[in-house]
Amino acid sequence: MRSIDTLRLYDPSKANWEYVSAVEGAIPREFGADAALVPGAEAILASLEGIDARWAIVTSGSRALVEGWLDVMQLAQPKHLIVAQDVEHGKPDPECYLLGKKRLGLEAETLACVVEDSVAGVVSGKASNCKVLAVATTYPPRQLLAAGADWVIHDLRDVQIIGHDATGAVTIKICKSFQSGEREGEGAKGGY
């Protein structure tokens, strides 16, 4: 749930983007030294940038929050960033991922792959006709699978980018997923 939606429930006087952005924007500055990347995240983003793939960040966080984290963690900046302020309805509504597809130049019905760590995000991704690769960093694998995730992995070291084509579509290899329990999984093709 987006912060603004929570504030609407508990303190409507603070349910505005100026307040949410100020509070969320302070988080990376104040706590960035204590933060750790999901293992494999930096390598995946560098790989996507290295092959000039079409990818976006779609988040329930504010622009101030995600840009703050990208700066603090010194991560690749996406060409397309869809944040809480860009949509009327937060996850699990599919609006954010549909907007992400549009900004990537994809039709709504085009199959894409999203990486998610929340149940609401999995539901949102599936509702927007995406394959969902869930990372079990926030919720247990069984909850992510029950929400509809196509694959659930421990962290992003379990994924390799193994190819791409002229359209910007990326082929990934899932090396180990919770549902398969095997070292070698199946590949998936789609935009991030």
C-alpha positions in Angstrom: 0.0 0.0 0.0 1.3 3.4 -0.9 2.1 5.8 2.0 -0.5 8.3 0.8 -3.2 5.6 0.9 -2.3 4.7 4.5 -2.3 8.3 5.5 -5.8 8.7 4.0 -7.0 6.1 6.5 -5.2 7.3 9.6 -4.4 11.0 9.2 -6.1 12.6 6.1 -4.5 15.9 6.9 -1.1 14.5 5.9 -2.4 12.6 2.9 -0.7 14.9 0.3 2.3 14.4 -2.0 4.3 17.3 -0.5 4.2 15.6 3.0 4.7 12.1 1.7 7.6 13.1 -0.5 9.3 15.0 2.3 9.0 12.1 4.7 9.9 9.4 2.2 12.7 11.5 0.7 14.4 11.7 4.1 14.6 7.9 4.5 17.5 7.2 2.2 19.4 10.2 3.4 19.0 9.3 7.1 19.2 5.5 6.9 21.1 4.8 3.7 24.3 3.9 5.5 22.4 1.0 7.1 20.8 -0.3 3.9 21.9 -3.3 1.9 21.1 -4.2 -1.7 19.3 -7.3 -2.5 22.1 -9.6 -3.6 22.4 -9.6 -7.4 20.5 -6.4 -7.9 23.5 -4.3 -8.9 24.6 -7.0 -11.5 21.1 -7.3 -13.0 20.8 -3.5 -13.4 24.3 -3.3 -14.9 23.5 -6.1 -17.3 20.2 -4.4 -18.4 22.1 -1.1 -19.0 25.0 -2.9 -20.7 22.7 -4.3 -23.4 20.5 -1.2 -23.7 17.4 -3.2 -22.7 14.0 -1.7 -22.2 13.3 -1.6 -18.5 11.6 0.5 -15.9 11.2 0.8 -12.2 7.5 0.6 -11.1 7.1 1.3 -7.4 4.6 2.2 -4.8 7.1 4.6 -3.3 7.3 8.3 -4.1 9.7 9.8 -6.6 11.8 11.3 -3.7 12.1 7.8 -2.1 13.2 5.8 -5.1 15.5 8.5 -6.5 17.0 8.9 -3.1 17.7 5.1 -2.8 19.1 4.9 -6.4 21.5 7.8 -5.5 22.5 6.4 -2.1 23.0 2.9 -3.5 24.7 4.2 -6.7 22.5 2.1 -8.9 21.7 2.5 -12.6 19.0 5.1 -13.2 16.1 3.9 -15.3 15.0 5.7 -18.4 11.4 5.0 -17.2 10.3 5.5 -13.6 6.7 5.0 -12.5 6.1 6.1 -9.0 3.2 6.4 -6.6 2.3 9.9 -7.8 1.9 8.8 -11.4 -1.2 6.6 -10.8 -4.6 7.1 -9.2 -4.6 3.6 -7.6 -1.7 1.8 -6.0 -0.9 -1.9 -6.1 -2.7 -4.4 -6.3 -4.4 -2.4 -9.0 -2.6 -3.0 -12.4 -2.6 0.7 -13.3 1.1 1.1 -12.5 2.3 -1.8 -14.6 0.1 -0.9 -17.5 1.6 2.6 -17.4 5.0 1.0 -17.2 4.3 -1.0 -20.4 3.0 2.1 -22.1 6.2 4.1 -21.3 8.3 1.2 -22.5 6.4 1.3 -25.8 4.6 -1.9 -25.2 0.9 -2.7 -25.8 -1.1 -3.6 -22.7 -1.5 -7.2 -23.9 2.2 -7.6 -24.5 3.8 -10.2 -22.2 6.4 -8.7 -20.0 8.3 -9.8 -16.9 8.1 -7.9 -13.6 10.3 -8.5 -10.5 8.3 -8.1 -7.3 8.7 -8.6 -3.6 5.2 -8.1 -2.3 1.9 -9.9 -2.5 0.1 -6.7 -3.8 2.8 -6.3 -6.4 2.4 -9.9 -7.6 -1.3 -9.5 -7.9 -0.8 -6.2 -9.8 1.7 -7.7 -12.2 -0.5 -10.7 -13.0 -3.5 -8.4 -13.5 -1.5 -6.5 -16.1 -0.7 -9.6 -18.2 2.9 -10.0 -16.9 5.0 -12.9 -15.9 6.0 -12.3 -12.3 9.4 -13.2 -10.8 9.0 -12.8 -7.1 11.9 -12.3 -4.8 11.3 -13.7 -1.3 12.9 -10.8 0.6 9.7 -9.4 2.2 7.1 -12.3 2.1 7.6 -16.0 2.4 7.6 -18.0 -0.9 4.3 -19.7 -0.2 2.5 -16.3 0.1 4.1 -15.1 -3.2 3.2 -18.3 -4.9 -0.4 -18.2 -3.6 -0.7 -14.6 -4.9 0.1 -16.0 -8.4 3.9 -15.5 -8.9 5.2 -17.5 -11.8 8.6 -18.0 -10.1 9.9 -17.3 -6.6 13.6 -16.9 -6.0 15.7 -16.2 -2.9 17.4 -13.2 -4.3 18.5 -11.8 -7.7 21.7 -14.0 -7.8 19.2 -16.7 -8.9 18.6 -14.9 -12.2 20.9 -14.4 -15.2 20.4 -12.4 -18.3 21.3 -14.7 -21.2 20.2 -12.7 -24.2 18.3 -9.9 -25.8 17.0 -9.0 -29.2 16.8 -5.8 -31.3 13.4 -4.9 -29.8 14.9 -4.7 -26.3 13.3 -7.9 -25.1 15.5 -9.7 -22.7 15.8 -13.5 -22.1 16.5 -14.5 -18.5 17.5 -17.8 -17.0 16.1 -18.6 -13.5 18.8 -20.8 -11.9 16.9 -21.9 -8.9 13.3 -21.2 -7.8 11.4 -22.3 -4.7 8.7 -24.2 -6.6 11.2 -26.2 -8.7 13.9 -26.8 -6.2 16.3 -27.5 -9.0 19.5 -25.7 -9.9 18.5 -25.1 -13.5 15.1 -23.5 -14.2 13.4 -22.5 -17.3 14.0 -19.3 -19.2 11.6 -16.4 -19.6 11.5 -13.8 -22.2 10.0 -10.3 -21.8 10.8 -6.7 -20.9 11.6 -5.7 -17.4 
